[in-house]
Amino acid sequence: SGDAHIAVDYGRILREGLAGYRARTLEQQEKLELSNFEDLKKSYFYRSILIVLDAVEAFALRYAALAEEQAKTASPERAKELLELARICRKVPMQPAENFHEALQSVWLMHVVLQIESNGHSLSYGRMDQYVYPYYEKSRAEGMSEEQALELLENLWLRTFTVNKIRSWSHTRFSAGSPLYQNVTVGGQTVDGKDAVNELSYMILRSVARCHLPQPNLTVRYHKGLSDAFMQECIQVIRCGFGMPAFNSDEIIIPSFLNIGVKKEDAYNYSAIGCVEVAVPGKWGYRCTGMSFLNFPKTLMIALNDGVDIDSGKRVFEGTGHFLNMESFDDVRKAWDIFVREFCRQAVILDSAADMVLEQE
């Protein structure tokens, strides 16, 4: 099965539409000189982009045709809804979105396409309250009610909950309940350090709470300037008892990004992906947590047993002695430190091998 683990730059798709991506691809294609070997390789990449864009357009048009067909036998009220849906699917995601419904439909179609392509998990929505807000604001000004907005969001979460992936049996046993870790992030700050919470931030919180589903994962970006009113809204959602929202601290994450050289505008635009990972939408996020899971209690047991796995009886690494011969907690800590470092080294080797395979695919 695939990995995914990305936050998509849905905002750009909403602004430009995939037609904008097609135009840029054709522009770059025109610049190629195919007698140049590197340009020849690029030409195949650009051709593949155009093939995928055609496929996405066909995918959306199939939904439009289905809605039009169903409208023929539907009640007048339902037929009106279906014909509006058909109109939207003939427009997005190829063309820019212009209202709230179009924006959410465009995001959903792209989300499904990427899920089909990757068969992965942790494909995340990013900072939806930021990039969808202009369309929400416009639709509200044009007469969309709060309840209508909530219904559209709830429909999106219901559809999100239907997403699953084909897994190996070992993965199925490990991931009981089929979690997909599709994360949506709200809150946080603007690039100039101001509170980014808006009306849509509240709406996303309330809609997720009303659905009471395990998907999507909901993350709030906390910072010291977050209002008491928004924090109280978060607490009310936590009281629902389904484990959301999670909190990521801007006070820790943003300085950490800046310290490793991430641009300020990117550091302030990070979002959660999967469980607790963070990424910059559209710029990175792929496999940021790796393909391996490190069992820290297991490493401790092996360290205490002179490098031998208690369950299998096999020697994993050269040990530092049995815990019965250790004289202090400091001896335990030192032994564990050695084993954690070695297991981490092995995890990096495993991740590098996985990266090589995925790149070749």
MOBEL-V881606 format. One record per backbone hydrogen bond with DSSP energy under -1.0 kcal/mol. CO is the residue of the C=O (numbers start at 0). NH is the residue of the N-H. Records with the same first field share a line. If there is no record, write none. Layout:
CO->NH ; NH
//
This chain:
2->120
5->123
6->281
7->9
8->12
9->13
10->14
11->15
12->16
13->96
16->19
17->21
18->22
19->23
20->24
21->25
22->26
23->27
24->28
25->29
28->31
32->35
35->39
36->40
37->41
38->42
39->43
40->44
41->45
42->46
43->47
44->48
45->49
46->50
47->51
48->52
49->53
50->54
51->55
52->56
53->57
54->58
55->59
56->60
57->61
58->62
59->63
60->64
61->65
62->66
63->67
64->68
65->69
66->70
69->72
74->78
75->79
76->80
77->81
78->82
79->83
80->84
81->85
82->86
83->87
84->88
85->89
87->90 ; 91
90->94
92->17
93->18
98->102
99->103
100->104
101->105
102->106
103->107
104->108
105->109
106->110
107->111
108->112
109->113
110->114
111->115
112->116
113->117
114->118
118->1
120->4
123->7
125->127 ; 184
126->129 ; 130
127->131
131->135
132->136
133->137
134->138
135->139
136->140
137->141
138->143
139->142
144->148
145->149
146->150
147->151
148->152
149->153
150->154
151->155
152->156
153->157
154->158
155->159
156->160
159->162
167->171
168->172
169->173
170->174
174->177
179->121
181->216
182->124
183->218
185->220
187->195
189->192
193->189
197->201
198->202
199->203
200->204
201->205
202->206
203->207
204->208
205->209
206->210
207->211
216->183
217->245
218->185
219->247
220->187
221->249
222->225
226->230
227->231
228->232
229->233
230->234
231->235
232->236
233->237
234->238
236->239
237->240
245->219
247->221
248->251 ; 252
249->253
251->255
252->256
253->257
254->258
256->261
257->260
262->266
263->267
270->278
276->272
278->270
279->282 ; 283
284->287
286->289
293->295
294->298
295->299
296->300
297->301
298->302
299->303
301->306
302->305
303->322
304->307
306->315 ; 316
308->312
313->308
321->324
322->325
327->331
328->332
329->333
330->334
331->335
332->336
333->337
334->338
335->339
336->340
337->341
338->342
339->343
340->344
341->345
342->346
343->347
344->348
345->349
346->350
347->351
348->352
349->353
350->354
351->355
352->356
353->357
354->358
355->359
356->360
//
